[in-house]
Amino acid sequence: MSKTQPAERKTAAFFDVDGTIVKSTIVHYFVWLRVPLLPPALRPFWMVQFAPKVIYYLILDKASRTKFNSVFYRNYKGLDVETLQHHSYENFDTHLRPKIFPAALDRISEHRSRGDLVVLVSGSLNFIIQPLADFLECDHALTVQIHEEGGKFTGELTTPPLSGEEKARAVTEFAEHHGIDLAASYAYGDSSADLPMLQCVNHPVAVNPGKKFRRIALESSWEIQNWTLHPDP
């Protein structure tokens, strides 16, 4: 009587999104979704009053990515859920698709051809990331969600901000539930907020790292990739 062979462990490639796959941020996403909801005559005035807030958000992001996410998503309070979900898909080709790094598409294609699961891990909202995940033919997308009440967003997250250690926890939990061998898997990120996630796998890749993150990647002998929207021929 033959013994049952253990199930073969799967491998995965975990990708941060903003700054890694696309040249964009959660601030850009909000502006793209919010401005079309305003009367054309009011849009310039809205942009003028919103601009000073961006400076505050940049400072807050430097201090704590987790705190920044929690505070920033309050901008969605009172906005119609169905309308924003519709605009997210409608605006994908116009705003988000042109911001995808061609090299990211190539790398994702390589992973799919090898049979790796492709998983997006993003602190951006689920309904914003889903059109991208569909376009990239990803297997899963780990994202955050805002609470809904009466068809409107409340501005409060129903999930923890997905940054830092929380990204690592989400990846580890996903791997446990799906039989992923993290020792044979890959992770891609562009900032120190992705560091715990990259440390979960044996094949971390630093994409477009800043000075501090590049130093960490070099000291750790990680692969470093510099991806642009218009690569040299």
Accessible surface in RSA format (square Angstrom, percent):
REM  Atomic radii and reference values for relative SASA: ProtOr
REM  Chains: A
REM  Algorithm: Lee & Richards
REM  Probe-radius: 1.40
REM  Slices: 20
REM RES _ NUM      All-atoms   Total-Side   Main-Chain    Non-polar    All polar
REM                ABS   REL    ABS   REL    ABS   REL    ABS   REL    ABS   REL
RES MET A   1   243.50 126.1 156.28 103.4  87.22 207.7 132.43 112.6 111.07 147.1
RES SER A   2   105.39  89.1  75.88 101.3  29.51  68.0  51.82 110.4  53.57  75.0
RES LYS A   3   182.25  88.9 165.24 101.4  17.00  40.5 113.86 102.5  68.39  72.8
RES THR A   4   134.12  95.4 103.89 105.3  30.23  72.0  74.73 100.4  59.38  89.8
RES GLN A   5   145.45  81.3 129.20  94.4  16.25  38.7  57.79 123.0  87.66  66.5
RES PRO A   6   117.76  85.8  93.46  85.2  24.30  88.3 104.93  86.6  12.83  79.8
RES ALA A   7    96.02  88.3  65.79 101.5  30.23  68.8  76.59 107.9  19.43  51.5
RES GLU A   8   164.93  94.7 134.98 102.1  29.95  71.3  57.28 110.8 107.65  87.9
RES ARG A   9   134.39  56.4 118.67  60.5  15.72  37.4  55.84  76.3  78.56  47.6
RES LYS A  10    98.64  48.1  94.06  57.7   4.58  10.9  63.34  57.0  35.30  37.6
RES THR A  11    38.67  27.5  35.25  35.7   3.41   8.1  24.54  33.0  14.13  21.4
RES ALA A  12     0.15   0.1   0.00   0.0   0.15   0.3   0.00   0.0   0.15   0.4
RES ALA A  13     0.00   0.0   0.00   0.0   0.00   0.0   0.00   0.0   0.00   0.0
RES PHE A  14     0.00   0.0   0.00   0.0   0.00   0.0   0.00   0.0   0.00   0.0
RES PHE A  15     0.00   0.0   0.00   0.0   0.00   0.0   0.00   0.0   0.00   0.0
RES ASP A  16     9.05   6.3   9.05   9.0   0.00   0.0   0.00   0.0   9.05   9.0
RES VAL A  17     0.00   0.0   0.00   0.0   0.00   0.0   0.00   0.0   0.00   0.0
RES ASP A  18    29.17  20.4  22.34  22.2   6.83  16.1  15.69  36.9  13.48  13.4
RES GLY A  19    19.11  23.6   0.00   N/A  19.11  23.6  17.42  47.8   1.69   3.8
RES THR A  20     0.00   0.0   0.00   0.0   0.00   0.0   0.00   0.0   0.00   0.0
RES ILE A  21     0.00   0.0   0.00   0.0   0.00   0.0   0.00   0.0   0.00   0.0
RES VAL A  22     0.00   0.0   0.00   0.0   0.00   0.0   0.00   0.0   0.00   0.0
RES LYS A  23   124.88  60.9 120.00  73.6   4.88  11.6  64.76  58.3  60.12  64.0
RES SER A  24     6.28   5.3   0.25   0.3   6.02  13.9   1.33   2.8   4.95   6.9
RES THR A  25    60.03  42.7  59.56  60.4   0.48   1.1  57.58  77.3   2.45   3.7
RES ILE A  26    13.61   7.7  12.34   9.2   1.27   3.1  12.34   8.9   1.27   3.5
RES VAL A  27    24.05  15.8  24.05  21.8   0.00   0.0  24.05  20.9   0.00   0.0
RES HIS A  28    83.78  45.8  83.04  57.7   0.74   1.9  52.73  54.3  31.06  36.1
RES TYR A  29     3.87   1.8   3.10   1.8   0.77   2.0   3.87   2.9   0.00   0.0
RES PHE A  30     5.23   2.6   5.23   3.2   0.00   0.0   5.23   3.2   0.00   0.0
RES VAL A  31    26.87  17.7  26.78  24.2   0.09   0.2  26.78  23.3   0.09   0.2
RES TRP A  32    43.24  17.4  39.77  19.3   3.47   8.1  25.20  13.4  18.04  29.3
RES LEU A  33     7.55   4.2   7.55   5.4   0.00   0.0   7.55   5.3   0.00   0.0
RES ARG A  34    50.25  21.1  50.07  25.5   0.18   0.4   0.20   0.3  50.05  30.3
RES VAL A  35    27.95  18.4  27.95  25.3   0.00   0.0  27.95  24.3   0.00   0.0
RES PRO A  36    54.00  39.4  35.78  32.6  18.22  66.2  36.22  29.9  17.78 110.5
RES LEU A  37    60.15  33.5  27.81  19.9  32.34  81.3  32.34  22.7  27.81  74.8
RES LEU A  38    23.89  13.3  20.54  14.7   3.35   8.4  21.35  15.0   2.54   6.8
RES PRO A  39    72.94  53.2  65.94  60.1   7.00  25.4  72.26  59.7   0.68   4.2
RES PRO A  40    99.54  72.5  90.07  82.1   9.48  34.4  90.59  74.8   8.95  55.6
RES ALA A  41    75.19  69.1  59.08  91.2  16.11  36.6  70.45  99.2   4.73  12.5
RES LEU A  42    93.67  52.2  93.00  66.5   0.67   1.7  93.00  65.3   0.67   1.8
RES ARG A  43    77.49  32.5  77.45  39.5   0.04   0.1  18.01  24.6  59.48  36.0
RES PRO A  44    80.75  58.9  72.49  66.1   8.26  30.0  79.84  65.9   0.91   5.7
RES PHE A  45   141.61  70.8 136.84  84.8   4.76  12.4 137.95  83.6   3.65  10.5
RES TRP A  46    32.51  13.0  28.52  13.8   3.98   9.4  21.57  11.5  10.93  17.7
RES MET A  47    83.96  43.5  81.01  53.6   2.95   7.0  79.92  67.9   4.04   5.3
RES VAL A  48   109.10  71.8 101.02  91.5   8.09  19.5 105.56  91.7   3.54   9.6
RES GLN A  49    82.67  46.2  69.32  50.7  13.35  31.8  53.05 112.9  29.62  22.5
RES PHE A  50     5.74   2.9   5.74   3.6   0.00   0.0   5.74   3.5   0.00   0.0
RES ALA A  51    54.51  50.1  47.29  73.0   7.22  16.4  51.48  72.5   3.03   8.0
RES PRO A  52    82.37  60.0  72.45  66.0   9.92  36.1  74.62  61.6   7.76  48.2
RES LYS A  53    86.73  42.3  83.58  51.3   3.15   7.5  49.74  44.8  36.98  39.4
RES VAL A  54    40.68  26.8  40.68  36.8   0.00   0.0  40.68  35.3   0.00   0.0
RES ILE A  55   109.23  62.2 109.19  81.3   0.04   0.1 109.19  78.6   0.04   0.1
RES TYR A  56   112.85  52.7 110.10  62.6   2.75   7.2  87.20  65.5  25.65  31.6
RES TYR A  57    14.87   6.9  14.69   8.4   0.18   0.5   2.42   1.8  12.45  15.3
RES LEU A  58   108.67  60.5 107.11  76.6   1.56   3.9 107.81  75.7   0.86   2.3
RES ILE A  59   115.52  65.7 112.11  83.5   3.41   8.2 114.54  82.5   0.98   2.7
RES LEU A  60    24.54  13.7  22.44  16.1   2.10   5.3  24.47  17.2   0.07   0.2
RES ASP A  61    36.05  25.3  27.71  27.6   8.34  19.7   2.17   5.1  33.88  33.8
RES LYS A  62   186.95  91.2 152.70  93.7  34.24  81.5  99.24  89.3  87.71  93.4
RES ALA A  63    84.62  77.8  43.79  67.6  40.83  92.9  54.80  77.2  29.82  79.0
RES SER A  64    42.49  35.9  34.64  46.2   7.86  18.1  29.31  62.4  13.18  18.5
RES ARG A  65    88.30  37.1  81.85  41.7   6.45  15.3  19.26  26.3  69.04  41.8
RES THR A  66    62.39  44.4  61.45  62.3   0.95   2.3  43.92  59.0  18.47  27.9
RES LYS A  67   105.26  51.4 101.85  62.5   3.41   8.1  61.93  55.7  43.34  46.2
RES PHE A  68    14.05   7.0  14.05   8.7   0.00   0.0  14.05   8.5   0.00   0.0
RES ASN A  69     5.08   3.5   5.08   4.9   0.00   0.0   0.14   0.3   4.93   4.8
RES SER A  70    35.62  30.1  31.17  41.6   4.45  10.2  19.79  42.1  15.83  22.2
RES VAL A  71    20.89  13.7  18.66  16.9   2.23   5.4  18.66  16.2   2.23   6.0
RES PHE A  72     0.05   0.0   0.05   0.0   0.00   0.0   0.05   0.0   0.00   0.0
RES TYR A  73     1.95   0.9   1.95   1.1   0.00   0.0   1.57   1.2   0.38   0.5
RES ARG A  74   116.76  49.0 107.80  54.9   8.96  21.3  41.02  56.1  75.74  45.9
RES ASN A  75    32.72  22.6  13.49  13.0  19.23  46.3   7.77  18.7  24.94  24.1
RES TYR A  76     0.74   0.3   0.74   0.4   0.00   0.0   0.00   0.0   0.74   0.9
RES LYS A  77   151.23  73.8 133.48  81.9  17.74  42.2  76.09  68.5  75.13  80.0
RES GLY A  78    44.21  54.5   0.00   N/A  44.21  54.5  28.65  78.6  15.56  34.9
RES LEU A  79    21.06  11.7  19.84  14.2   1.22   3.1  21.06  14.8   0.00   0.0
RES ASP A  80    45.67  32.0  42.34  42.1   3.33   7.9  15.43  36.3  30.24  30.2
RES VAL A  81    11.11   7.3  11.11  10.1   0.00   0.0  11.11   9.7   0.00   0.0
RES GLU A  82   135.91  78.0 134.05 101.4   1.86   4.4  47.47  91.8  88.44  72.2
RES THR A  83    47.46  33.8  42.25  42.8   5.21  12.4  23.91  32.1  23.55  35.6
RES LEU A  84     0.24   0.1   0.24   0.2   0.00   0.0   0.24   0.2   0.00   0.0
RES GLN A  85    69.27  38.7  67.79  49.5   1.47   3.5  18.16  38.6  51.11  38.8
RES HIS A  86   107.56  58.8  98.86  68.7   8.70  22.3  72.86  75.1  34.70  40.4
RES HIS A  87    32.38  17.7  32.38  22.5   0.00   0.0  23.24  24.0   9.13  10.6
RES SER A  88    10.60   9.0   2.62   3.5   7.98  18.4   3.03   6.4   7.57  10.6
RES TYR A  89   113.26  52.9  99.84  56.8  13.42  34.9  87.94  66.1  25.32  31.2
RES GLU A  90   101.68  58.4  74.81  56.6  26.87  64.0  40.90  79.1  60.78  49.6
RES ASN A  91    23.18  16.0  22.65  21.9   0.53   1.3   4.67  11.2  18.51  17.9
RES PHE A  92    17.83   8.9  15.75   9.8   2.09   5.4  17.83  10.8   0.00   0.0
RES ASP A  93    90.13  63.1  78.59  78.2  11.54  27.3  28.21  66.4  61.91  61.7
RES THR A  94    93.83  66.7  73.74  74.8  20.08  47.9  49.93  67.1  43.89  66.4
RES HIS A  95    54.74  29.9  50.97  35.4   3.77   9.6  32.62  33.6  22.12  25.7
RES LEU A  96     8.71   4.8   8.71   6.2   0.00   0.0   8.71   6.1   0.00   0.0
RES ARG A  97   115.70  48.6 109.37  55.8   6.34  15.1  17.61  24.1  98.10  59.5
RES PRO A  98    79.47  57.9  51.68  47.1  27.79 101.0  64.66  53.4  14.81  92.1
RES LYS A  99    71.38  34.8  71.38  43.8   0.00   0.0  23.39  21.1  47.99  51.1
RES ILE A 100     9.73   5.5   2.12   1.6   7.60  18.3   2.12   1.5   7.60  20.6
RES PHE A 101     7.12   3.6   7.12   4.4   0.00   0.0   7.12   4.3   0.00   0.0
RES PRO A 102    45.93  33.5  44.89  40.9   1.04   3.8  45.27  37.4   0.66   4.1
RES ALA A 103    32.17  29.6  27.59  42.6   4.57  10.4  29.40  41.4   2.76   7.3
RES ALA A 104     0.00   0.0   0.00   0.0   0.00   0.0   0.00   0.0   0.00   0.0
RES LEU A 105    66.79  37.2  61.66  44.1   5.13  12.9  62.51  43.9   4.28  11.5
RES ASP A 106    89.15  62.4  85.48  85.1   3.66   8.7  22.60  53.2  66.55  66.4
RES ARG A 107    40.97  17.2  40.48  20.6   0.49   1.2   6.38   8.7  34.59  21.0
RES ILE A 108     1.82   1.0   1.82   1.4   0.00   0.0   1.82   1.3   0.00   0.0
RES SER A 109    54.35  45.9  52.82  70.5   1.53   3.5  17.62  37.5  36.73  51.5
RES GLU A 110    84.03  48.2  81.11  61.4   2.92   7.0  33.92  65.6  50.11  40.9
RES HIS A 111     0.73   0.4   0.73   0.5   0.00   0.0   0.53   0.5   0.20   0.2
RES ARG A 112    91.16  38.3  73.48  37.5  17.68  42.1  26.83  36.7  64.33  39.0
RES SER A 113    97.26  82.2  52.53  70.1  44.73 103.0  52.03 110.8  45.23  63.4
RES ARG A 114   132.98  55.8  96.01  48.9  36.97  88.0  65.12  89.0  67.87  41.1
RES GLY A 115    61.54  75.9   0.00   N/A  61.54  75.9  34.62  95.0  26.92  60.3
RES ASP A 116    13.92   9.8   8.95   8.9   4.98  11.8   0.40   0.9  13.53  13.5
RES LEU A 117    32.80  18.3  32.80  23.5   0.00   0.0  32.80  23.0   0.00   0.0
RES VAL A 118     0.11   0.1   0.11   0.1   0.00   0.0   0.11   0.1   0.00   0.0
RES VAL A 119     0.00   0.0   0.00   0.0   0.00   0.0   0.00   0.0   0.00   0.0
RES LEU A 120     0.00   0.0   0.00   0.0   0.00   0.0   0.00   0.0   0.00   0.0
RES VAL A 121     0.00   0.0   0.00   0.0   0.00   0.0   0.00   0.0   0.00   0.0
RES SER A 122     1.22   1.0   1.14   1.5   0.08   0.2   0.08   0.2   1.14   1.6
RES GLY A 123    12.29  15.2   0.00   N/A  12.29  15.2   6.88  18.9   5.41  12.1
RES SER A 124     0.43   0.4   0.25   0.3   0.18   0.4   0.28   0.6   0.15   0.2
RES LEU A 125     0.38   0.2   0.20   0.1   0.17   0.4   0.20   0.1   0.17   0.5
RES ASN A 126    53.19  36.7  50.82  49.1   2.38   5.7  14.08  33.9  39.11  37.8
RES PHE A 127    16.28   8.1  11.51   7.1   4.78  12.4  16.25   9.8   0.04   0.1
RES ILE A 128    10.06   5.7   8.92   6.6   1.14   2.7   8.92   6.4   1.14   3.1
RES ILE A 129     0.20   0.1   0.20   0.1   0.00   0.0   0.20   0.1   0.00   0.0
RES GLN A 130    74.29  41.5  73.89  54.0   0.40   0.9  25.33  53.9  48.96  37.1
RES PRO A 131     6.42   4.7   3.01   2.7   3.41  12.4   3.89   3.2   2.53  15.7
RES LEU A 132     0.00   0.0   0.00   0.0   0.00   0.0   0.00   0.0   0.00   0.0
RES ALA A 133     5.54   5.1   4.47   6.9   1.07   2.4   4.67   6.6   0.86   2.3
RES ASP A 134    75.15  52.6  56.15  55.9  18.99  44.9  31.86  75.0  43.28  43.2
RES PHE A 135    72.04  36.0  47.34  29.3  24.70  64.3  56.68  34.4  15.37  44.0
RES LEU A 136     5.32   3.0   1.99   1.4   3.33   8.4   5.32   3.7   0.00   0.0
RES GLU A 137   116.42  66.8 100.53  76.1  15.89  37.8  36.76  71.1  79.66  65.0
RES CYS A 138    24.04  18.2   0.24   0.3  23.79  55.9   0.24   0.6  23.79  25.7
RES ASP A 139    67.78  47.5  40.97  40.8  26.81  63.4   9.01  21.2  58.77  58.6
RES HIS A 140    66.62  36.4  57.94  40.3   8.68  22.2  36.80  37.9  29.82  34.7
RES ALA A 141    33.66  31.0   6.56  10.1  27.11  61.7   6.56   9.2  27.11  71.8
RES LEU A 142    37.83  21.1  34.65  24.8   3.18   8.0  37.83  26.6   0.00   0.0
RES THR A 143    28.76  20.5   8.89   9.0  19.87  47.4   1.01   1.4  27.75  41.9
RES VAL A 144     0.88   0.6   0.88   0.8   0.00   0.0   0.88   0.8   0.00   0.0
RES GLN A 145    86.24  48.2  86.24  63.0   0.00   0.0   3.67   7.8  82.57  62.6
RES ILE A 146     9.37   5.3   0.00   0.0   9.37  22.6   0.00   0.0   9.37  25.4
RES HIS A 147    76.47  41.8  75.41  52.4   1.06   2.7  45.31  46.7  31.16  36.3
RES GLU A 148    88.48  50.8  70.23  53.1  18.25  43.5  17.50  33.8  70.98  58.0
RES GLU A 149   120.04  68.9 108.65  82.2  11.39  27.1  39.24  75.9  80.80  66.0
RES GLY A 150    80.42  99.2   0.00   N/A  80.42  99.2  45.98 126.2  34.44  77.1
RES GLY A 151    41.05  50.6   0.00   N/A  41.05  50.6  31.52  86.5   9.53  21.3
RES LYS A 152    93.47  45.6  93.29  57.2   0.17   0.4  58.58  52.7  34.88  37.2
RES PHE A 153     5.96   3.0   3.66   2.3   2.29   6.0   3.66   2.2   2.29   6.6
RES THR A 154    33.85  24.1  25.76  26.1   8.09  19.3  28.69  38.5   5.16   7.8
RES GLY A 155     0.75   0.9   0.00   N/A   0.75   0.9   0.13   0.4   0.61   1.4
RES GLU A 156    93.95  53.9  93.30  70.6   0.65   1.5  45.40  87.8  48.55  39.6
RES LEU A 157    37.48  20.9   8.86   6.3  28.62  71.9   8.86   6.2  28.62  77.0
RES THR A 158    74.59  53.1  36.80  37.3  37.79  90.1  40.59  54.5  34.00  51.4
RES THR A 159    44.02  31.3  37.97  38.5   6.04  14.4  41.45  55.7   2.57   3.9
RES PRO A 160    74.52  54.3  66.09  60.2   8.43  30.6  72.66  60.0   1.86  11.6
RES PRO A 161    20.61  15.0  19.24  17.5   1.37   5.0  19.53  16.1   1.08   6.7
RES LEU A 162    10.63   5.9   8.94   6.4   1.69   4.2   8.94   6.3   1.69   4.5
RES SER A 163     7.30   6.2   4.32   5.8   2.97   6.8   1.78   3.8   5.51   7.7
RES GLY A 164    17.05  21.0   0.00   N/A  17.05  21.0  17.05  46.8   0.00   0.0
RES GLU A 165   132.36  76.0 125.00  94.6   7.37  17.5  67.42 130.4  64.94  53.0
RES GLU A 166    39.62  22.7  35.81  27.1   3.81   9.1   9.88  19.1  29.74  24.3
RES LYS A 167     8.04   3.9   8.04   4.9   0.00   0.0   2.78   2.5   5.27   5.6
RES ALA A 168    12.28  11.3  12.07  18.6   0.20   0.5  12.28  17.3   0.00   0.0
RES ARG A 169   110.28  46.3 102.81  52.4   7.47  17.8  73.92 101.0  36.36  22.0
RES ALA A 170    11.40  10.5   7.34  11.3   4.07   9.3   9.29  13.1   2.12   5.6
RES VAL A 171     0.01   0.0   0.01   0.0   0.00   0.0   0.01   0.0   0.00   0.0
RES THR A 172    51.58  36.7  51.58  52.3   0.00   0.0  41.46  55.7  10.12  15.3
RES GLU A 173    75.33  43.2  74.36  56.3   0.97   2.3  12.51  24.2  62.82  51.3
RES PHE A 174    11.42   5.7   6.82   4.2   4.60  12.0  10.93   6.6   0.50   1.4
RES ALA A 175     3.06   2.8   3.01   4.6   0.05   0.1   3.06   4.3   0.00   0.0
RES GLU A 176   124.02  71.2  95.65  72.4  28.38  67.6  40.64  78.6  83.38  68.1
RES HIS A 177   136.87  74.8 101.30  70.4  35.56  91.0  62.41  64.3  74.46  86.6
RES HIS A 178    60.68  33.2  52.76  36.7   7.92  20.3  43.98  45.3  16.70  19.4
RES GLY A 179    23.37  28.8   0.00   N/A  23.37  28.8  20.04  55.0   3.34   7.5
RES ILE A 180     0.91   0.5   0.00   0.0   0.91   2.2   0.00   0.0   0.91   2.5
RES ASP A 181    45.17  31.6  44.38  44.2   0.79   1.9   3.76   8.9  41.41  41.3
RES LEU A 182    34.73  19.3  30.70  22.0   4.03  10.1  30.71  21.6   4.02  10.8
RES ALA A 183    57.56  52.9  45.33  70.0  12.23  27.8  49.23  69.3   8.33  22.1
RES ALA A 184    37.99  34.9  28.92  44.6   9.07  20.6  31.51  44.4   6.49  17.2
RES SER A 185     0.00   0.0   0.00   0.0   0.00   0.0   0.00   0.0   0.00   0.0
RES TYR A 186    53.42  24.9  53.42  30.4   0.00   0.0  21.87  16.4  31.55  38.9
RES ALA A 187     0.00   0.0   0.00   0.0   0.00   0.0   0.00   0.0   0.00   0.0
RES TYR A 188     0.36   0.2   0.36   0.2   0.00   0.0   0.00   0.0   0.36   0.4
RES GLY A 189     0.00   0.0   0.00   N/A   0.00   0.0   0.00   0.0   0.00   0.0
RES ASP A 190    31.65  22.2  27.07  26.9   4.58  10.8   0.35   0.8  31.30  31.2
RES SER A 191    24.25  20.5  22.05  29.4   2.20   5.1  23.11  49.2   1.14   1.6
RES SER A 192    46.68  39.4  36.78  49.1   9.90  22.8  31.83  67.8  14.85  20.8
RES ALA A 193    17.93  16.5   7.22  11.1  10.71  24.4  14.99  21.1   2.94   7.8
RES ASP A 194     2.22   1.6   2.22   2.2   0.00   0.0   0.00   0.0   2.22   2.2
RES LEU A 195    34.36  19.1  34.36  24.6   0.00   0.0  34.36  24.1   0.00   0.0
RES PRO A 196    19.88  14.5  16.25  14.8   3.63  13.2  17.61  14.5   2.27  14.1
RES MET A 197     0.00   0.0   0.00   0.0   0.00   0.0   0.00   0.0   0.00   0.0
RES LEU A 198     0.12   0.1   0.00   0.0   0.12   0.3   0.00   0.0   0.12   0.3
RES GLN A 199   114.89  64.2  83.55  61.1  31.34  74.6  29.50  62.8  85.39  64.8
RES CYS A 200    34.00  25.7  11.78  13.1  22.21  52.2   9.41  23.8  24.59  26.5
RES VAL A 201     9.92   6.5   0.01   0.0   9.91  23.9   1.37   1.2   8.55  23.2
RES ASN A 202   101.32  69.9  77.76  75.1  23.56  56.7  11.35  27.3  89.97  87.0
RES HIS A 203    75.58  41.3  70.92  49.3   4.66  11.9  44.68  46.0  30.90  36.0
RES PRO A 204    14.98  10.9  12.45  11.3   2.53   9.2  12.45  10.3   2.53  15.7
RES VAL A 205     1.17   0.8   1.17   1.1   0.00   0.0   1.17   1.0   0.00   0.0
RES ALA A 206     0.00   0.0   0.00   0.0   0.00   0.0   0.00   0.0   0.00   0.0
RES VAL A 207     0.00   0.0   0.00   0.0   0.00   0.0   0.00   0.0   0.00   0.0
RES ASN A 208    49.71  34.3  30.66  29.6  19.05  45.9  23.92  57.6  25.79  24.9
RES PRO A 209    11.56   8.4   0.00   0.0  11.56  42.0   0.00   0.0  11.56  71.8
RES GLY A 210    44.13  54.4   0.00   N/A  44.13  54.4  39.64 108.8   4.49  10.1
RES LYS A 211   191.49  93.4 173.58 106.5  17.91  42.6 120.95 108.9  70.54  75.1
RES LYS A 212   131.00  63.9 125.23  76.8   5.77  13.7  73.76  66.4  57.25  61.0
RES PHE A 213     5.09   2.5   4.18   2.6   0.91   2.4   4.18   2.5   0.91   2.6
RES ARG A 214    78.47  32.9  78.47  40.0   0.00   0.0  31.99  43.7  46.48  28.2
RES ARG A 215   120.55  50.6 117.69  60.0   2.86   6.8  56.10  76.7  64.46  39.1
RES ILE A 216    32.65  18.6  32.46  24.2   0.18   0.4  32.65  23.5   0.00   0.0
RES ALA A 217     0.00   0.0   0.00   0.0   0.00   0.0   0.00   0.0   0.00   0.0
RES LEU A 218   113.20  63.0  96.22  68.8  16.97  42.7  97.45  68.4  15.74  42.4
RES GLU A 219   125.94  72.3  87.93  66.5  38.01  90.5  49.70  96.1  76.24  62.2
RES SER A 220    52.03  44.0  26.42  35.3  25.61  59.0  17.42  37.1  34.61  48.5
RES SER A 221   104.39  88.2  68.83  91.9  35.56  81.9  44.23  94.2  60.16  84.3
RES TRP A 222    40.60  16.3  26.13  12.6  14.47  34.0  15.66   8.4  24.93  40.5
RES GLU A 223    70.94  40.7  56.25  42.6  14.69  35.0  41.01  79.3  29.93  24.4
RES ILE A 224    39.69  22.6  16.06  12.0  23.63  57.0  16.06  11.6  23.63  64.1
RES GLN A 225    45.99  25.7  44.45  32.5   1.54   3.7   1.72   3.7  44.27  33.6
RES ASN A 226    97.96  67.6  71.98  69.6  25.98  62.6  29.09  70.0  68.87  66.6
RES TRP A 227    12.55   5.0   6.70   3.2   5.85  13.7   6.07   3.2   6.49  10.5
RES THR A 228    72.63  51.7  66.57  67.5   6.06  14.4  66.06  88.7   6.57   9.9
RES LEU A 229    37.80  21.1  24.72  17.7  13.08  32.9  24.72  17.4  13.08  35.2
RES HIS A 230   161.73  88.4 140.82  97.9  20.90  53.5 102.82 106.0  58.90  68.5
RES PRO A 231    77.75  56.7  59.09  53.9  18.66  67.8  61.77  51.0  15.99  99.4
RES ASP A 232   135.80  95.1 109.93 109.4  25.87  61.2  30.02  70.6 105.78 105.5
RES PRO A 233   178.89 130.4 106.35  96.9  72.54 263.7 147.77 122.0  31.12 193.4
END  Absolute sums over single chains surface
CHAIN  1 A    12299.4      10060.5       2238.9       7057.3       5242.1
END  Absolute sums over all chains
TOTAL         12299.4      10060.5       2238.9       7057.3       5242.1
